[in-house]
Amino acid sequence: MGGKACQGGVGIYNPGMASPARRILLINYEYPPIGGGGGNATFHIARAMAKLGHQPFVLTAGYGDLPRVEVTDGVTVRRLFAFRQRADRCSVPEMLAFAAAAGLAAPGLARHWRIDAGLAFFAVPSGPVGWLLKRTNRLPYAISLQGGDVPGFDAGNLAHWHKMAGNTISRIWADSDAVIANSEGLAALARRHAPLQRIGVIPAGADVDGIAAKTSYATPGALKLLFVGRLVRQKGLDVLIDALSKLPPTVHWHLDLVGDGPEWTTLAGLAARRNIADRVRVHGWLKKDALPTLYHNADIFVLPSRDEGMPNALLEAMASGLPVVGTRIAGTSEAIIDGESGLLAPAEDADALAEALLTLAENPAQREMMGRASRARVEARFSWTSVTEAWMDVLERII
């Protein structure tokens, strides 16, 4: 973490500081197997808290036949009935249903569990639960900004939602005891919305202990490209399809898309029009234990996003020892050192993205060098243990 996990006036993390065991309530409407990066962060931070000797409790949405109460690896998970219909995305009515159900359940659960502080992932819909607990139980709470909960993020799709929720978001931030973004770029965007708000930064992380690095960089057959994430416009996959269609015919490649979302039909049509549909395969959502094999079998991880907070899938790919090609945007450009652990291209620029892919396609030695540098960077700066220690420093201060 470089000794500077929190900025913006929240505090500086000192790994030598000791704190008593704390009982922390993590609030998130998504939690694996549902959700994306925010759910993944909640999962790993909760487990790291338990390993550090604390007692984490997770309040999340119910889904399918998942148990209402579950205790795993020292983490107690309480799932609420909240009308969650899909694992990959959540509608506004479902978010409101979670906020209402969590608001009813949280005060009693917090007393029963003797909670010391709350950590709400996403200002909306989890933030109002922290706001309520501060009034009913006198509990301090912190907000973890993940991306879509920050006005201005993915403006093309979320502008209307941010316009409606902007005042609520500002009040939740102002009421909380700490507001922490998962990247410097996201923090800067949040400050533009609320210039007087103090906003710190703690990045997302990767499971460096649970993810083994690649040992072989040989590439038999076609070059294997990999994307993991939601199939939504924010991820820029239309630009990637255009970029791949510009590669010379001498470059043999296949693209694996792991995820699901509303853009799939559009992407399939675009790939067909570019005459590359036979080289693009969509896997849908896979269980977490299937991802390590995909990472290890890939040659290059590609993330052509238009907007990001701090993408978990990118950090996991780097932890796996993959060279990465991404866009020069907040979050992604903080994780990737251009020319060292991967290559960056301007967002929306299919020509530049194609050039970056071609550079790595033609240089296997450079792919290996960048892949090993990716792993080293994640080990040094983005382990979930160091991320969680920084969070516990923040929570100890507000307690």
N, C-alpha and C positions, 0 to 999 in steps of 0.2 A: 504493500500500500504506500510505500515511500514515506510513511510517518505522517501523511496528510490526507486522511480519509474524509474529513468534514471541513467544509469551508463556508463562507457566508455568515460567520459569527456564531455558528452552532457549537464549534469546539474542535480541538485537534485531538485525534486519537493517539494515545501513547500505549504501545503494546505492553509496556511494563506495569501499567496500572492494574490493580486488583480490585474486584468489586464483589459484594456478597451475592449469593444465589438469589435470583429474582424470578418471580412468576409473571410471565408476559403473555398478554392476549394478542395474538395476531389475527387481524380481521381482513378477510378477502373473500369476495363473492366467487372467486375461482381458485381452485386448488386441485392438483393432479388427482385423477386423470382428466379433469376439465380445465379449460383455460390455456393461456399461452405463457409469455415471459413473466408476468406478474405472479401467476400461480406457481411457476417453477421457482421463482425467487423465494416465495413464502415457504415452499416445501424445504428448500435447502437451508434457509436461514433458521427455520424452526429446528431442524435436525442439528445444525451446528450449535444452536443455543443449548440443546440438551447435552451435547458432547462437552460443552464448556461448563456444565454443572448447573445450568438454569432449568426452569420448568416452563416450557412453552405450551400454550393452549391455542388451538386454531379454531376460529368460528368461520364457517364457510357455507356455501349453498349445497343443498341436497341434489342428488342426480341419480336417476335410475335406481338400481338396487344396492347402491353403496350403503354401508352401515351408518346409522345415525351417530353412533359414538365408536371411535376407534383409537386405540393406543398402540403406536408403533415407534420403535427407536426412541422412546422417551417423550414422544409428542402426542398429546391428546387432541384429537380432531372431533369437533362437534358439527355435524351437518344439519342444516335447517331445510325444511320443505320450502322451496322458493321458486317453484315453477320453472326450473331449469330444464330446457328441452334439448339443447345441443351441447356437445362437449367443446366444440371449436369456437363458438361465439355466443354472446349473451345480448338479448334485446333490451331496450330501455325499460319496457314493462317488467322484465325479469329482474333487472337491476333494482327497480323501485320495490319490487316484491321482496328482494333480499334485504334491502335497507329497512323495510317495515318489520319483517320477521326478526332480523337481527336486533333491531331496536327494542322489540318486546322481550327477546330472550337474554340479551347481553347483561343487563343490570343484575339479574338473579344469578347468572352463571359467574359473573365477575365476583360477586360476594361469595358464592360457593367455592370457587377456585382460589379466593383470596389474592386476586390479581394486583400487582404493583403498578403496572403501566400498560397502555395499549399501543399497538403499532398497526395503523390502518394503511393497507395497500390500496392506492387510488383514492384521490380526494372525494370522488363520487363513484360508487355508492357507499364505500366503506367509511369515509370521513365523518358523515353524520352520526354514525354509531359511536365513534370516538367522542364527538361533541356531546352526545347524550350521556355517555359514561362519565364525562367530566362533571356533569351537573348532578347526576343521580348518585354516583359513587365517589366523586371527588378524585377521579383518576387522571393523571396526566397522560397525554397521548401524542404520538408523533405520526406524521403523514409521510408515506413513501410515494413520491411521484413516479409514474411508470411510462407516461407518454400521452395516451389518449385523454387523460384527466387534466391535461394542461392546455388552456386555450391557445389556439394558434397551431397546435400539432395536427398534422394531416388536415390542413384547412379545407381542402377540396371536399372531403367527406364529412368532417365533423364540425364545420363552421356553424351550422344551424344549432346543433346540440350545445356547443360551447356558448353560443349567444344566449340560449335559454338558461344554462347552468352557471354562467360566468359569475354572477353575484354570489350564488351559493358557494362556489368554489373559493372565491376570495374570502368569504366569512369563515369557512372551515379552516383555511390556511391561517387566518389571523387569530383564530381561537386556539389553534393547536400549540403545543409547547415546542415543536420542532418540525420544520418542513425540509425534507431531504429528497433531492432528485437523483436519478440513477446515472446521470452524465452531466458534464459541464454544459453541453449544448442545451439540454433540457432545462437546466437551471437558468440559463440565460433567457430562454423563451419564457419561463415562468416569471422571471423578474420583469420582463416587458409587460406582462399582464398585471403584475402587482409590484411596482417599483419600490415600495417601502417594505416589502416582505423580506425577511432574512431567510435565505434558502441555502442549505448546505448540499454537499455532494458525497454520496457513497455509491460506487458503481455496482452493477450486477456482478455476478461471479460465475465460476465454472467448478465443477466437481473434479478437481485435479487429482484427488485421491481415488476416485471411482472410475476415472476415464484413463485408460492406458493409451500411450502415444504410439503412433505408427512406428513400425520397425523396418518396413520395406517400402521403398518408393519406386520400385519397378512398375512399369505401366504396360502390361501385356494387352494387346488389342486396343480398342478405342479409348480415348481419354474420357474418364468418368467425372462428370460435373455433378455437384450436389447442391440443392437448396432445401432448407427446412424452415417451415413457417406457415403462416396463414396465406391463402391464395386471395389476397386483396390488393386493390390498386396501390396502396401505400408501399407494398413490397417491390414495385417496379418490374414485375415479371414480364410485362409486355415489352419493356425496353430490352430485357434479356433475350426474349425470342427474336426481336429485331437484330440484336447484336450477333446472335448465333448464326442467323441467316447470312451475315456478312463475312463469316469466316471462309477462307478459301477451301475448295473441295479436297485439297490434300490433307486437311486436318480432319481426322476421324474422331468423333465425340458422341457421347450419350449424356443426356441430362435426366437426373432423377429429382422429381419434385415431391417432397414429403410434406403433406399437409392437405388442407381442404379449405374451401371458401367460395364466395360468390363469383370470383373471377375465372373459375375453371372453364366454363363454357366459352368465354371470350378468348382465353389463352389457347384452348384447343382449336378454335376457329382460326386464330392468328397463325398458329404453328402450321395448320393445313395450308393456309394461303402462302406461307413462306416455304412450303415443300420440305418441312423438317419434322412433321408430326411423327414419323416412324422412329425418331431419335429422342423423343420426349416421353417420359413415363411418369405418370402420377400415381403415387402409392396411397394417397389418403393419409389419415392420421395413423401412426404406428405407436405401439407401446414403447415406453422408454427403453426397455431392455433390448429392443430391436435396433435402436439408433447407433450404438457403438460399432456394430458390424458395418453399417452403411458408411459411417465416417471413415472407418479404416479401409474400406474398399474404394473410397473416392480418391480422386487425384487433386481436385480443386473444389473448394467451397465458394459459392457465389451468393452475394447478398446485394442486389441492385436497388435497394430501397430508396424511396423519396423522402421518408421521415423515419427516424428511430429514436428510442430512448437509449438504452444500452442493450442490444439484442443478445439474449441468452444463447440462441442457436449459434451465433457467430463465435461466442466465447467457448462453447462446447466443441465446435469444429477446430478452433485454435488449440484447445487442450488436447484434442486428438492428434495434433501434429500436422494439420492440413494447412497448405498455403491458401490464402483467402483473397478474393477479389470483391471489393465493395465500392460504395459510392462515398464521395467526399461530403458527408453530412454529419450532424451531431451524433455522438454515440459511436457510430461505425469508425469514424476517423480518429476517435480517441482510443479505440481498441487496436486498430491496425496502424503500424508504423509503415508508411508508404515506402516501398522499395526494400524493406527489411523483413517484415513478417507477411507481407502481401502487397497488393497493388490497389490504388484508389483511382476511380474515374469520376468525373462530374455526374451528378444525378441527371437523368433524362437524356444522356448522351450515348446513344447506341454505338456510334463510331468509336468513341474512346473506350467503351466497355469491350467492344470487339478487339480493339488493339491490346488491351490488358490481357484478355484471355489468350490471344494469339501469342503474346510474349511468353506466357507460362507454358502454353502448349508446345512451343518449340524449344523450351529450355528445361529438360528434366532435372538437371543439376540445380537450377535456380528454384524449382519447385521444392526440392528436398531441403535446400538451405532455408527457404522461407518457412517451410513446415516446421522445421526444428526451432526456428526463431519464434514462431507462433506459440509453440508449447512453452518455451522458456519465458515468454512475456506473460502468459496466463499464470504460470507458477509464481512469478515474481509479484504480480499486481492484482490478480483477479481470483484468488482462491476464495471459496465460500467461508473458510475459517476466518481469514483476515477481514472479509466483508462483515461477517457477523460480529467480530470483536469490535469493529467500528460502530456497528449499530448498538451494541451493548454499552459502549462508551456514551453514546447519545442518550440512551434510555436511562442510564445511571445518573446522568446530569439532570434530566428532567424529573426523575424521582426525587 
